[in-house]
Amino acid sequence: MCPTKVFAYVGIDSEVKIRMKQDGSDTLIEIKGVAPDGPAAKAGIKKGDLIRKFDDSDIWGGPDGFDRQLQSKKPGQVIKIVIERGTQTLTVNLKLGTRTQGK
């Protein structure tokens, strides 16, 4: 029998964005799509939103930074996400879902 890995799941398609500013840069996650009935959709996250903070931390840099940050959490954990939507800054609570993968 093959062991199954369990991963935290948000339910988004996303792209890493870098925003330059005077004292450096910010890493943001741009939402390209939201899975219907997934954790992000239930939290009110929408296509076009930008994730600025994940559980009170800046988004980790690098192409897989957000994936590593997400996998540092456990399925079922409730986290705070700070998003930009147009000119608004919103904080939402998101309960991480579960995704499994057989080995």
CNS distance restraints for C-alpha pairs under 8 A (distance, minus, plus):
assign (resid   2 and name CA) (resid 102 and name CA) 6.43 0.50 0.50
assign (resid   2 and name CA) (resid 103 and name CA) 5.66 0.50 0.50
assign (resid   3 and name CA) (resid 102 and name CA) 6.15 0.50 0.50
assign (resid   3 and name CA) (resid 103 and name CA) 5.79 0.50 0.50
assign (resid   4 and name CA) (resid 100 and name CA) 6.49 0.50 0.50
assign (resid   4 and name CA) (resid 101 and name CA) 5.60 0.50 0.50
assign (resid   4 and name CA) (resid 102 and name CA) 4.35 0.50 0.50
assign (resid   4 and name CA) (resid 103 and name CA) 5.97 0.50 0.50
assign (resid   5 and name CA) (resid 100 and name CA) 5.56 0.50 0.50
assign (resid   5 and name CA) (resid 101 and name CA) 5.19 0.50 0.50
assign (resid   5 and name CA) (resid 102 and name CA) 6.18 0.50 0.50
assign (resid   5 and name CA) (resid 103 and name CA) 7.21 0.50 0.50
assign (resid   6 and name CA) (resid  75 and name CA) 7.94 0.50 0.50
assign (resid   6 and name CA) (resid  98 and name CA) 6.66 0.50 0.50
assign (resid   6 and name CA) (resid  99 and name CA) 5.86 0.50 0.50
assign (resid   6 and name CA) (resid 100 and name CA) 4.56 0.50 0.50
assign (resid   6 and name CA) (resid 101 and name CA) 6.59 0.50 0.50
assign (resid   7 and name CA) (resid  71 and name CA) 6.48 0.50 0.50
assign (resid   7 and name CA) (resid  74 and name CA) 7.30 0.50 0.50
assign (resid   7 and name CA) (resid  75 and name CA) 6.60 0.50 0.50
assign (resid   7 and name CA) (resid  98 and name CA) 5.79 0.50 0.50
assign (resid   7 and name CA) (resid  99 and name CA) 5.10 0.50 0.50
assign (resid   7 and name CA) (resid 100 and name CA) 6.05 0.50 0.50
assign (resid   7 and name CA) (resid 101 and name CA) 8.00 0.50 0.50
assign (resid   8 and name CA) (resid  70 and name CA) 6.59 0.50 0.50
assign (resid   8 and name CA) (resid  71 and name CA) 5.94 0.50 0.50
assign (resid   8 and name CA) (resid  73 and name CA) 6.51 0.50 0.50
assign (resid   8 and name CA) (resid  74 and name CA) 5.59 0.50 0.50
assign (resid   8 and name CA) (resid  75 and name CA) 4.44 0.50 0.50
assign (resid   8 and name CA) (resid  76 and name CA) 7.77 0.50 0.50
assign (resid   8 and name CA) (resid  96 and name CA) 5.82 0.50 0.50
assign (resid   8 and name CA) (resid  97 and name CA) 5.73 0.50 0.50
assign (resid   8 and name CA) (resid  98 and name CA) 5.12 0.50 0.50
assign (resid   8 and name CA) (resid  99 and name CA) 6.27 0.50 0.50
assign (resid   9 and name CA) (resid  39 and name CA) 7.47 0.50 0.50
assign (resid   9 and name CA) (resid  70 and name CA) 7.74 0.50 0.50
assign (resid   9 and name CA) (resid  75 and name CA) 6.94 0.50 0.50
assign (resid   9 and name CA) (resid  96 and name CA) 5.57 0.50 0.50
assign (resid   9 and name CA) (resid  97 and name CA) 4.65 0.50 0.50
assign (resid   9 and name CA) (resid  98 and name CA) 5.29 0.50 0.50
assign (resid   9 and name CA) (resid  99 and name CA) 5.82 0.50 0.50
assign (resid  10 and name CA) (resid  38 and name CA) 6.90 0.50 0.50
assign (resid  10 and name CA) (resid  39 and name CA) 5.33 0.50 0.50
assign (resid  10 and name CA) (resid  40 and name CA) 5.59 0.50 0.50
assign (resid  10 and name CA) (resid  96 and name CA) 5.78 0.50 0.50
assign (resid  10 and name CA) (resid  97 and name CA) 6.22 0.50 0.50
assign (resid  11 and name CA) (resid  34 and name CA) 5.99 0.50 0.50
assign (resid  11 and name CA) (resid  35 and name CA) 5.10 0.50 0.50
assign (resid  11 and name CA) (resid  38 and name CA) 5.15 0.50 0.50
assign (resid  11 and name CA) (resid  39 and name CA) 5.93 0.50 0.50
assign (resid  11 and name CA) (resid  40 and name CA) 5.72 0.50 0.50
assign (resid  11 and name CA) (resid  41 and name CA) 7.65 0.50 0.50
assign (resid  12 and name CA) (resid  31 and name CA) 6.63 0.50 0.50
assign (resid  12 and name CA) (resid  32 and name CA) 7.35 0.50 0.50
assign (resid  12 and name CA) (resid  33 and name CA) 5.62 0.50 0.50
assign (resid  12 and name CA) (resid  34 and name CA) 4.57 0.50 0.50
assign (resid  12 and name CA) (resid  35 and name CA) 5.97 0.50 0.50
assign (resid  12 and name CA) (resid  40 and name CA) 6.76 0.50 0.50
assign (resid  13 and name CA) (resid  31 and name CA) 6.11 0.50 0.50
assign (resid  13 and name CA) (resid  32 and name CA) 5.22 0.50 0.50
assign (resid  13 and name CA) (resid  33 and name CA) 4.83 0.50 0.50
assign (resid  13 and name CA) (resid  34 and name CA) 6.36 0.50 0.50
assign (resid  14 and name CA) (resid  29 and name CA) 6.27 0.50 0.50
assign (resid  14 and name CA) (resid  30 and name CA) 5.44 0.50 0.50
assign (resid  14 and name CA) (resid  31 and name CA) 4.62 0.50 0.50
assign (resid  14 and name CA) (resid  32 and name CA) 5.00 0.50 0.50
assign (resid  14 and name CA) (resid  33 and name CA) 6.89 0.50 0.50
assign (resid  15 and name CA) (resid  29 and name CA) 5.71 0.50 0.50
assign (resid  15 and name CA) (resid  30 and name CA) 5.23 0.50 0.50
assign (resid  15 and name CA) (resid  31 and name CA) 6.77 0.50 0.50
assign (resid  15 and name CA) (resid  32 and name CA) 6.99 0.50 0.50
assign (resid  16 and name CA) (resid  27 and name CA) 6.94 0.50 0.50
assign (resid  16 and name CA) (resid  28 and name CA) 5.93 0.50 0.50
assign (resid  16 and name CA) (resid  29 and name CA) 4.80 0.50 0.50
assign (resid  16 and name CA) (resid  30 and name CA) 6.28 0.50 0.50
assign (resid  16 and name CA) (resid  63 and name CA) 6.92 0.50 0.50
assign (resid  17 and name CA) (resid  27 and name CA) 5.85 0.50 0.50
assign (resid  17 and name CA) (resid  28 and name CA) 5.05 0.50 0.50
assign (resid  17 and name CA) (resid  29 and name CA) 5.93 0.50 0.50
assign (resid  17 and name CA) (resid  30 and name CA) 6.59 0.50 0.50
assign (resid  18 and name CA) (resid  25 and name CA) 6.51 0.50 0.50
assign (resid  18 and name CA) (resid  26 and name CA) 5.69 0.50 0.50
assign (resid  18 and name CA) (resid  27 and name CA) 4.73 0.50 0.50
assign (resid  18 and name CA) (resid  28 and name CA) 6.13 0.50 0.50
assign (resid  19 and name CA) (resid  25 and name CA) 5.40 0.50 0.50
assign (resid  19 and name CA) (resid  26 and name CA) 5.09 0.50 0.50
assign (resid  19 and name CA) (resid  27 and name CA) 6.42 0.50 0.50
assign (resid  19 and name CA) (resid  28 and name CA) 7.30 0.50 0.50
assign (resid  20 and name CA) (resid  24 and name CA) 6.16 0.50 0.50
assign (resid  20 and name CA) (resid  25 and name CA) 4.32 0.50 0.50
assign (resid  20 and name CA) (resid  26 and name CA) 6.53 0.50 0.50
assign (resid  21 and name CA) (resid  25 and name CA) 5.34 0.50 0.50
assign (resid  21 and name CA) (resid  26 and name CA) 7.61 0.50 0.50
assign (resid  26 and name CA) (resid  58 and name CA) 7.99 0.50 0.50
assign (resid  26 and name CA) (resid  59 and name CA) 7.93 0.50 0.50
assign (resid  27 and name CA) (resid  52 and name CA) 7.38 0.50 0.50
assign (resid  27 and name CA) (resid  58 and name CA) 7.54 0.50 0.50
assign (resid  27 and name CA) (resid  59 and name CA) 5.70 0.50 0.50
assign (resid  27 and name CA) (resid  60 and name CA) 7.02 0.50 0.50
assign (resid  27 and name CA) (resid  61 and name CA) 6.12 0.50 0.50
assign (resid  28 and name CA) (resid  50 and name CA) 6.18 0.50 0.50
assign (resid  28 and name CA) (resid  51 and name CA) 5.61 0.50 0.50
assign (resid  28 and name CA) (resid  52 and name CA) 5.29 0.50 0.50
assign (resid  28 and name CA) (resid  59 and name CA) 6.35 0.50 0.50
assign (resid  29 and name CA) (resid  50 and name CA) 5.42 0.50 0.50
assign (resid  29 and name CA) (resid  51 and name CA) 4.93 0.50 0.50
assign (resid  29 and name CA) (resid  52 and name CA) 6.98 0.50 0.50
assign (resid  29 and name CA) (resid  59 and name CA) 7.68 0.50 0.50
assign (resid  29 and name CA) (resid  66 and name CA) 7.87 0.50 0.50
assign (resid  30 and name CA) (resid  48 and name CA) 6.34 0.50 0.50
assign (resid  30 and name CA) (resid  49 and name CA) 6.05 0.50 0.50
assign (resid  30 and name CA) (resid  50 and name CA) 4.56 0.50 0.50
assign (resid  30 and name CA) (resid  51 and name CA) 6.50 0.50 0.50
assign (resid  31 and name CA) (resid  46 and name CA) 7.05 0.50 0.50
assign (resid  31 and name CA) (resid  47 and name CA) 5.08 0.50 0.50
assign (resid  31 and name CA) (resid  48 and name CA) 5.22 0.50 0.50
assign (resid  31 and name CA) (resid  49 and name CA) 5.43 0.50 0.50
assign (resid  31 and name CA) (resid  50 and name CA) 6.18 0.50 0.50
assign (resid  31 and name CA) (resid  51 and name CA) 7.69 0.50 0.50
assign (resid  32 and name CA) (resid  47 and name CA) 5.36 0.50 0.50
assign (resid  32 and name CA) (resid  48 and name CA) 6.22 0.50 0.50
assign (resid  33 and name CA) (resid  46 and name CA) 7.43 0.50 0.50
assign (resid  33 and name CA) (resid  47 and name CA) 5.08 0.50 0.50
assign (resid  33 and name CA) (resid  48 and name CA) 7.95 0.50 0.50
assign (resid  34 and name CA) (resid  38 and name CA) 7.44 0.50 0.50
assign (resid  34 and name CA) (resid  40 and name CA) 6.64 0.50 0.50
assign (resid  34 and name CA) (resid  41 and name CA) 6.19 0.50 0.50
assign (resid  34 and name CA) (resid  45 and name CA) 7.52 0.50 0.50
assign (resid  34 and name CA) (resid  46 and name CA) 6.49 0.50 0.50
assign (resid  34 and name CA) (resid  47 and name CA) 6.27 0.50 0.50
assign (resid  35 and name CA) (resid  40 and name CA) 7.47 0.50 0.50
assign (resid  35 and name CA) (resid  41 and name CA) 6.66 0.50 0.50
assign (resid  36 and name CA) (resid  41 and name CA) 6.17 0.50 0.50
assign (resid  37 and name CA) (resid  41 and name CA) 5.79 0.50 0.50
assign (resid  37 and name CA) (resid  42 and name CA) 6.21 0.50 0.50
assign (resid  38 and name CA) (resid  42 and name CA) 6.24 0.50 0.50
assign (resid  38 and name CA) (resid  97 and name CA) 7.53 0.50 0.50
assign (resid  39 and name CA) (resid  43 and name CA) 6.25 0.50 0.50
assign (resid  39 and name CA) (resid  94 and name CA) 6.35 0.50 0.50
assign (resid  39 and name CA) (resid  95 and name CA) 6.16 0.50 0.50
assign (resid  39 and name CA) (resid  96 and name CA) 6.09 0.50 0.50
assign (resid  39 and name CA) (resid  97 and name CA) 6.00 0.50 0.50
assign (resid  40 and name CA) (resid  44 and name CA) 6.36 0.50 0.50
assign (resid  40 and name CA) (resid  45 and name CA) 5.26 0.50 0.50
assign (resid  40 and name CA) (resid  46 and name CA) 7.85 0.50 0.50
assign (resid  40 and name CA) (resid  94 and name CA) 6.62 0.50 0.50
assign (resid  41 and name CA) (resid  45 and name CA) 5.46 0.50 0.50
assign (resid  41 and name CA) (resid  46 and name CA) 6.93 0.50 0.50
assign (resid  42 and name CA) (resid  94 and name CA) 7.68 0.50 0.50
assign (resid  43 and name CA) (resid  92 and name CA) 6.27 0.50 0.50
assign (resid  43 and name CA) (resid  93 and name CA) 6.26 0.50 0.50
assign (resid  43 and name CA) (resid  94 and name CA) 5.32 0.50 0.50
assign (resid  43 and name CA) (resid  95 and name CA) 7.86 0.50 0.50
assign (resid  44 and name CA) (resid  92 and name CA) 7.47 0.50 0.50
assign (resid  45 and name CA) (resid  49 and name CA) 6.81 0.50 0.50
assign (resid  48 and name CA) (resid  85 and name CA) 7.28 0.50 0.50
assign (resid  49 and name CA) (resid  83 and name CA) 6.29 0.50 0.50
assign (resid  49 and name CA) (resid  84 and name CA) 5.75 0.50 0.50
assign (resid  49 and name CA) (resid  85 and name CA) 5.06 0.50 0.50
assign (resid  49 and name CA) (resid  86 and name CA) 7.76 0.50 0.50
assign (resid  50 and name CA) (resid  83 and name CA) 5.27 0.50 0.50
assign (resid  50 and name CA) (resid  84 and name CA) 5.04 0.50 0.50
assign (resid  50 and name CA) (resid  85 and name CA) 6.72 0.50 0.50
assign (resid  51 and name CA) (resid  59 and name CA) 7.95 0.50 0.50
assign (resid  51 and name CA) (resid  81 and name CA) 6.87 0.50 0.50
assign (resid  51 and name CA) (resid  82 and name CA) 5.93 0.50 0.50
assign (resid  51 and name CA) (resid  83 and name CA) 4.40 0.50 0.50
assign (resid  51 and name CA) (resid  84 and name CA) 6.53 0.50 0.50
assign (resid  52 and name CA) (resid  58 and name CA) 6.53 0.50 0.50
assign (resid  52 and name CA) (resid  59 and name CA) 6.51 0.50 0.50
assign (resid  52 and name CA) (resid  81 and name CA) 7.54 0.50 0.50
assign (resid  52 and name CA) (resid  82 and name CA) 5.47 0.50 0.50
assign (resid  52 and name CA) (resid  83 and name CA) 5.48 0.50 0.50
assign (resid  52 and name CA) (resid  84 and name CA) 7.05 0.50 0.50
assign (resid  53 and name CA) (resid  57 and name CA) 5.32 0.50 0.50
assign (resid  53 and name CA) (resid  58 and name CA) 4.76 0.50 0.50
assign (resid  53 and name CA) (resid  59 and name CA) 5.76 0.50 0.50
assign (resid  53 and name CA) (resid  80 and name CA) 7.97 0.50 0.50
assign (resid  53 and name CA) (resid  81 and name CA) 5.61 0.50 0.50
assign (resid  53 and name CA) (resid  82 and name CA) 4.93 0.50 0.50
assign (resid  53 and name CA) (resid  83 and name CA) 7.15 0.50 0.50
assign (resid  54 and name CA) (resid  58 and name CA) 6.41 0.50 0.50
assign (resid  54 and name CA) (resid  59 and name CA) 6.33 0.50 0.50
assign (resid  54 and name CA) (resid  79 and name CA) 7.28 0.50 0.50
assign (resid  54 and name CA) (resid  80 and name CA) 6.27 0.50 0.50
assign (resid  54 and name CA) (resid  81 and name CA) 4.82 0.50 0.50
assign (resid  54 and name CA) (resid  82 and name CA) 6.69 0.50 0.50
assign (resid  55 and name CA) (resid  79 and name CA) 5.08 0.50 0.50
assign (resid  55 and name CA) (resid  80 and name CA) 4.66 0.50 0.50
assign (resid  55 and name CA) (resid  81 and name CA) 5.84 0.50 0.50
assign (resid  56 and name CA) (resid  80 and name CA) 6.65 0.50 0.50
assign (resid  56 and name CA) (resid  81 and name CA) 7.37 0.50 0.50
assign (resid  59 and name CA) (resid  65 and name CA) 7.24 0.50 0.50
assign (resid  59 and name CA) (resid  66 and name CA) 6.26 0.50 0.50
assign (resid  59 and name CA) (resid  69 and name CA) 7.68 0.50 0.50
assign (resid  60 and name CA) (resid  65 and name CA) 4.65 0.50 0.50
assign (resid  60 and name CA) (resid  66 and name CA) 5.75 0.50 0.50
assign (resid  60 and name CA) (resid  69 and name CA) 6.65 0.50 0.50
assign (resid  61 and name CA) (resid  65 and name CA) 5.06 0.50 0.50
assign (resid  61 and name CA) (resid  66 and name CA) 7.46 0.50 0.50
assign (resid  64 and name CA) (resid  68 and name CA) 6.25 0.50 0.50
assign (resid  65 and name CA) (resid  69 and name CA) 6.10 0.50 0.50
assign (resid  66 and name CA) (resid  70 and name CA) 6.00 0.50 0.50
assign (resid  67 and name CA) (resid  71 and name CA) 6.15 0.50 0.50
assign (resid  68 and name CA) (resid  72 and name CA) 6.31 0.50 0.50
assign (resid  69 and name CA) (resid  73 and name CA) 7.34 0.50 0.50
assign (resid  73 and name CA) (resid  77 and name CA) 7.01 0.50 0.50
assign (resid  74 and name CA) (resid  96 and name CA) 7.34 0.50 0.50
assign (resid  75 and name CA) (resid  95 and name CA) 7.83 0.50 0.50
assign (resid  75 and name CA) (resid  96 and name CA) 5.09 0.50 0.50
assign (resid  75 and name CA) (resid  97 and name CA) 5.29 0.50 0.50
assign (resid  75 and name CA) (resid  98 and name CA) 5.18 0.50 0.50
assign (resid  76 and name CA) (resid  95 and name CA) 5.66 0.50 0.50
assign (resid  76 and name CA) (resid  96 and name CA) 4.97 0.50 0.50
assign (resid  76 and name CA) (resid  97 and name CA) 5.86 0.50 0.50
assign (resid  76 and name CA) (resid  98 and name CA) 7.31 0.50 0.50
assign (resid  77 and name CA) (resid  95 and name CA) 5.64 0.50 0.50
assign (resid  77 and name CA) (resid  96 and name CA) 5.58 0.50 0.50
assign (resid  78 and name CA) (resid  93 and name CA) 6.41 0.50 0.50
assign (resid  78 and name CA) (resid  94 and name CA) 5.42 0.50 0.50
assign (resid  78 and name CA) (resid  95 and name CA) 4.22 0.50 0.50
assign (resid  78 and name CA) (resid  96 and name CA) 6.25 0.50 0.50
assign (resid  79 and name CA) (resid  93 and name CA) 5.61 0.50 0.50
assign (resid  79 and name CA) (resid  94 and name CA) 5.39 0.50 0.50
assign (resid  79 and name CA) (resid  95 and name CA) 6.43 0.50 0.50
assign (resid  79 and name CA) (resid  96 and name CA) 7.55 0.50 0.50
assign (resid  80 and name CA) (resid  91 and name CA) 6.57 0.50 0.50
assign (resid  80 and name CA) (resid  92 and name CA) 5.72 0.50 0.50
assign (resid  80 and name CA) (resid  93 and name CA) 4.66 0.50 0.50
assign (resid  80 and name CA) (resid  94 and name CA) 6.37 0.50 0.50
assign (resid  81 and name CA) (resid  91 and name CA) 5.60 0.50 0.50
assign (resid  81 and name CA) (resid  92 and name CA) 5.36 0.50 0.50
assign (resid  81 and name CA) (resid  93 and name CA) 6.31 0.50 0.50
assign (resid  81 and name CA) (resid  94 and name CA) 7.16 0.50 0.50
assign (resid  82 and name CA) (resid  89 and name CA) 6.97 0.50 0.50
assign (resid  82 and name CA) (resid  90 and name CA) 5.70 0.50 0.50
assign (resid  82 and name CA) (resid  91 and name CA) 4.44 0.50 0.50
assign (resid  82 and name CA) (resid  92 and name CA) 6.53 0.50 0.50
assign (resid  83 and name CA) (resid  89 and name CA) 5.75 0.50 0.50
assign (resid  83 and name CA) (resid  90 and name CA) 5.29 0.50 0.50
assign (resid  83 and name CA) (resid  91 and name CA) 6.29 0.50 0.50
assign (resid  83 and name CA) (resid  92 and name CA) 7.84 0.50 0.50
assign (resid  84 and name CA) (resid  88 and name CA) 5.71 0.50 0.50
assign (resid  84 and name CA) (resid  89 and name CA) 4.62 0.50 0.50
assign (resid  84 and name CA) (resid  90 and name CA) 6.31 0.50 0.50
assign (resid  85 and name CA) (resid  89 and name CA) 6.37 0.50 0.50
assign (resid  85 and name CA) (resid  90 and name CA) 7.41 0.50 0.50
